[in-house]
Amino acid sequence: MDTPRFDDFEAFVQARDEVESASKIAGEGCYHVVIACEDETTPETFTQALLAFGRYKEPREMRRVRD
């Protein structure tokens, strides 16, 4: 995050229907957020909204090898 607006960010993820989970983490980054994408526009719309809080990385699950 570019600024310490943690309360604002947490309110943001609470209000977003596409967010399946969000966790405050230690190490690289401040949060780990998992979203469910109904279509190809969901990630773009969500990440554009994230820019109000700072930078992001967007790893994607390509194939689950174990449940």
TORKE-874060 format. One record per residue: residue number from 1; residue in one letter; chain; y, z negated, x of N, C-alpha, C in turn. Coordinates in Angstrom, 2 decimals, m for minus. Layout:
BEGIN
+-----+------+------+---------+---------+---------+---------+---------+---------+---------+---------+---------+
| pos | code | unit |     n_v |     n_w |     n_u |    ca_v |    ca_w |    ca_u |     c_v |     c_w |     c_u |
+-----+------+------+---------+---------+---------+---------+---------+---------+---------+---------+---------+
| NUM |    A |    A |       Y |       Z |       X |       Y |       Z |       X |       Y |       Z |       X |
...
+-----+------+------+---------+---------+---------+---------+---------+---------+---------+---------+---------+
//
This chain:
BEGIN
+-----+------+------+---------+---------+---------+---------+---------+---------+---------+---------+---------+
| pos | code | unit |     n_v |     n_w |     n_u |    ca_v |    ca_w |    ca_u |     c_v |     c_w |     c_u |
+-----+------+------+---------+---------+---------+---------+---------+---------+---------+---------+---------+
|   1 |    M |    A |   m1.17 |    0.00 |    0.85 |    0.00 |    0.00 |    0.00 |    1.23 |    0.00 |    0.89 |
|   2 |    D |    A |    2.27 |    0.69 |    0.44 |    3.50 |    0.75 |    1.22 |    4.36 |   m0.49 |    1.04 |
|   3 |    T |    A |    4.21 |   m1.16 |   m0.08 |    4.97 |   m2.38 |   m0.35 |    4.01 |   m3.42 |   m0.93 |
|   4 |    P |    A |    4.38 |   m4.70 |   m0.84 |    3.49 |   m5.74 |   m1.37 |    3.62 |   m5.93 |   m2.88 |
|   5 |    R |    A |    3.50 |   m4.86 |   m3.64 |    3.59 |   m4.91 |   m5.11 |    2.20 |   m5.04 |   m5.72 |
|   6 |    F |    A |    1.46 |   m6.02 |   m5.25 |    0.07 |   m6.17 |   m5.67 |   m0.05 |   m6.43 |   m7.17 |
|   7 |    D |    A |    0.82 |   m7.26 |   m7.72 |    0.76 |   m7.53 |   m9.17 |    1.00 |   m6.26 |   m9.98 |
|   8 |    D |    A |    1.96 |   m5.45 |   m9.55 |    2.24 |   m4.19 |  m10.25 |    1.04 |   m3.25 |  m10.17 |
|   9 |    F |    A |    0.43 |   m3.17 |   m8.98 |   m0.73 |   m2.29 |   m8.82 |   m1.89 |   m2.76 |   m9.67 |
|  10 |    E |    A |   m2.14 |   m4.06 |   m9.69 |   m3.24 |   m4.58 |  m10.48 |   m3.01 |   m4.36 |  m11.97 |
|  11 |    A |    A |   m1.78 |   m4.45 |  m12.42 |   m1.46 |   m4.14 |  m13.82 |   m1.69 |   m2.65 |  m14.09 |
|  12 |    F |    A |   m1.35 |   m1.80 |  m13.13 |   m1.57 |   m0.36 |  m13.24 |   m3.05 |   m0.05 |  m13.44 |
|  13 |    V |    A |   m3.93 |   m0.60 |  m12.59 |   m5.35 |   m0.29 |  m12.73 |   m5.95 |   m0.90 |  m13.99 |
|  14 |    Q |    A |   m5.42 |   m2.03 |  m14.44 |   m5.89 |   m2.64 |  m15.69 |   m5.58 |   m1.74 |  m16.89 |
|  15 |    A |    A |   m4.47 |   m1.01 |  m16.80 |   m4.02 |   m0.20 |  m17.93 |   m4.66 |    1.20 |  m17.97 |
|  16 |    R |    A |   m5.34 |    1.60 |  m16.90 |   m5.89 |    2.95 |  m16.83 |   m7.34 |    2.98 |  m17.33 |
|  17 |    D |    A |   m7.60 |    3.79 |  m18.35 |   m8.94 |    3.88 |  m18.94 |   m9.97 |    4.45 |  m17.97 |
|  18 |    E |    A |   m9.54 |    5.31 |  m17.05 |  m10.49 |    5.94 |  m16.14 |  m10.98 |    5.02 |  m15.03 |
|  19 |    V |    A |  m10.35 |    3.86 |  m14.86 |  m10.76 |    2.93 |  m13.82 |  m11.99 |    2.15 |  m14.28 |
|  20 |    E |    A |  m13.10 |    2.33 |  m13.56 |  m14.33 |    1.60 |  m13.86 |  m14.34 |    0.24 |  m13.18 |
|  21 |    S |    A |  m13.80 |    0.18 |  m11.96 |  m13.72 |   m1.09 |  m11.24 |  m12.61 |   m1.01 |  m10.20 |
|  22 |    A |    A |  m12.09 |   m2.16 |   m9.85 |  m11.07 |   m2.25 |   m8.80 |  m11.24 |   m3.60 |   m8.12 |
|  23 |    S |    A |  m11.27 |   m3.58 |   m6.79 |  m11.48 |   m4.80 |   m6.02 |  m10.47 |   m4.88 |   m4.89 |
|  24 |    K |    A |   m9.92 |   m6.06 |   m4.67 |   m9.08 |   m6.33 |   m3.50 |  m10.04 |   m6.45 |   m2.33 |
|  25 |    I |    A |   m9.76 |   m5.75 |   m1.23 |  m10.67 |   m5.73 |   m0.10 |   m9.96 |   m6.11 |    1.20 |
|  26 |    A |    A |  m10.75 |   m6.45 |    2.20 |  m10.25 |   m6.70 |    3.55 |  m10.69 |   m5.53 |    4.42 |
|  27 |    G |    A |   m9.99 |   m5.30 |    5.49 |  m10.34 |   m4.20 |    6.38 |   m9.45 |   m3.01 |    6.13 |
|  28 |    E |    A |  m10.04 |   m1.86 |    6.05 |   m9.27 |   m0.64 |    5.82 |   m8.84 |   m0.54 |    4.37 |
|  29 |    G |    A |   m7.56 |   m0.45 |    4.13 |   m7.04 |   m0.36 |    2.78 |   m6.86 |   m1.72 |    2.14 |
|  30 |    C |    A |   m6.25 |   m1.74 |    0.98 |   m6.00 |   m2.98 |    0.25 |   m6.92 |   m3.13 |   m0.95 |
|  31 |    Y |    A |   m7.29 |   m2.00 |   m1.56 |   m8.12 |   m2.02 |   m2.77 |   m9.18 |   m0.94 |   m2.70 |
|  32 |    H |    A |  m10.28 |   m1.18 |   m3.37 |  m11.31 |   m0.17 |   m3.60 |  m11.33 |    0.06 |   m5.10 |
|  33 |    V |    A |  m11.05 |    1.28 |   m5.52 |  m10.97 |    1.61 |   m6.94 |  m11.99 |    2.70 |   m7.25 |
|  34 |    V |    A |  m12.77 |    2.50 |   m8.30 |  m13.74 |    3.49 |   m8.75 |  m13.26 |    4.01 |  m10.10 |
|  35 |    I |    A |  m13.15 |    5.35 |  m10.20 |  m12.75 |    5.94 |  m11.47 |  m13.86 |    6.84 |  m11.99 |
|  36 |    A |    A |  m13.91 |    6.99 |  m13.29 |  m14.83 |    7.91 |  m13.95 |  m14.04 |    9.14 |  m14.36 |
|  37 |    C |    A |  m14.51 |   10.30 |  m13.98 |  m13.78 |   11.54 |  m14.24 |  m14.46 |   12.34 |  m15.34 |
|  38 |    E |    A |  m13.75 |   12.52 |  m16.42 |  m14.27 |   13.32 |  m17.53 |  m14.11 |   14.81 |  m17.27 |
|  39 |    D |    A |  m13.14 |   15.17 |  m16.43 |  m12.89 |   16.57 |  m16.12 |  m12.26 |   16.65 |  m14.73 |
|  40 |    E |    A |  m11.96 |   17.86 |  m14.30 |  m11.43 |   18.06 |  m12.96 |   m9.97 |   17.65 |  m12.81 |
|  41 |    T |    A |   m9.25 |   17.44 |  m13.89 |   m7.85 |   17.05 |  m13.79 |   m7.66 |   15.53 |  m13.63 |
|  42 |    T |    A |   m8.67 |   14.76 |  m13.99 |   m8.55 |   13.30 |  m13.91 |   m8.24 |   12.80 |  m12.50 |
|  43 |    P |    A |   m8.96 |   13.23 |  m11.47 |   m8.63 |   12.72 |  m10.13 |   m7.20 |   13.07 |   m9.70 |
|  44 |    E |    A |   m6.78 |   14.28 |   m9.96 |   m5.43 |   14.70 |   m9.57 |   m4.36 |   13.88 |  m10.29 |
|  45 |    T |    A |   m4.53 |   13.70 |  m11.58 |   m3.56 |   12.91 |  m12.36 |   m3.52 |   11.48 |  m11.86 |
|  46 |    F |    A |   m4.68 |   10.89 |  m11.61 |   m4.75 |    9.50 |  m11.16 |   m4.14 |    9.35 |   m9.77 |
|  47 |    T |    A |   m4.50 |   10.22 |   m8.84 |   m3.98 |   10.08 |   m7.48 |   m2.48 |   10.34 |   m7.41 |
|  48 |    Q |    A |   m1.96 |   11.20 |   m8.25 |   m0.51 |   11.40 |   m8.29 |    0.19 |   10.11 |   m8.73 |
|  49 |    A |    A |   m0.40 |    9.42 |   m9.70 |    0.17 |    8.14 |  m10.15 |    0.06 |    7.08 |   m9.06 |
|  50 |    L |    A |   m0.98 |    7.14 |   m8.24 |   m1.15 |    6.17 |   m7.14 |   m0.04 |    6.25 |   m6.10 |
|  51 |    L |    A |    0.56 |    7.41 |   m5.95 |    1.59 |    7.59 |   m4.93 |    2.78 |    6.66 |   m5.12 |
|  52 |    A |    A |    2.96 |    6.12 |   m6.31 |    4.04 |    5.15 |   m6.54 |    3.80 |    3.86 |   m5.76 |
|  53 |    F |    A |    2.55 |    3.63 |   m5.34 |    2.20 |    2.39 |   m4.66 |    1.93 |    2.59 |   m3.17 |
|  54 |    G |    A |    1.62 |    3.78 |   m2.75 |    1.34 |    4.03 |   m1.34 |    0.36 |    5.17 |   m1.15 |
|  55 |    R |    A |   m0.29 |    5.15 |    0.00 |   m1.25 |    6.20 |    0.35 |   m2.63 |    5.86 |   m0.18 |
|  56 |    Y |    A |   m3.51 |    6.86 |   m0.17 |   m4.87 |    6.63 |   m0.62 |   m5.82 |    7.53 |    0.15 |
|  57 |    K |    A |   m7.08 |    7.17 |    0.16 |   m8.16 |    8.03 |    0.65 |   m9.05 |    8.27 |   m0.55 |
|  58 |    E |    A |   m9.66 |    9.43 |   m0.57 |  m10.44 |    9.82 |   m1.74 |  m11.87 |   10.21 |   m1.36 |
|  59 |    P |    A |  m12.69 |    9.23 |   m1.02 |  m14.10 |    9.57 |   m0.79 |  m14.77 |    9.87 |   m2.13 |
|  60 |    R |    A |  m15.73 |   10.76 |   m2.11 |  m16.44 |   11.12 |   m3.34 |  m17.93 |   11.00 |   m3.11 |
|  61 |    E |    A |  m18.61 |   10.50 |   m4.13 |  m20.06 |   10.46 |   m4.07 |  m20.58 |   11.86 |   m4.29 |
|  62 |    M |    A |  m21.37 |   12.32 |   m3.35 |  m21.93 |   13.66 |   m3.47 |  m23.31 |   13.64 |   m4.09 |
|  63 |    R |    A |  m24.09 |   12.63 |   m3.72 |  m25.45 |   12.53 |   m4.25 |  m25.92 |   11.09 |   m4.08 |
|  64 |    R |    A |  m26.39 |   10.49 |   m5.15 |  m26.93 |    9.14 |   m5.07 |  m28.35 |    9.20 |   m4.56 |
|  65 |    V |    A |  m28.62 |    8.45 |   m3.51 |  m29.96 |    8.47 |   m2.93 |  m30.80 |    7.28 |   m3.33 |
|  66 |    R |    A |  m30.16 |    6.30 |   m3.94 |  m30.90 |    5.15 |   m4.43 |  m30.05 |    4.38 |   m5.44 |
|  67 |    D |    A |  m30.66 |    3.93 |   m6.52 |  m29.98 |    3.10 |   m7.52 |  m30.29 |    1.65 |   m7.28 |
+-----+------+------+---------+---------+---------+---------+---------+---------+---------+---------+---------+
//
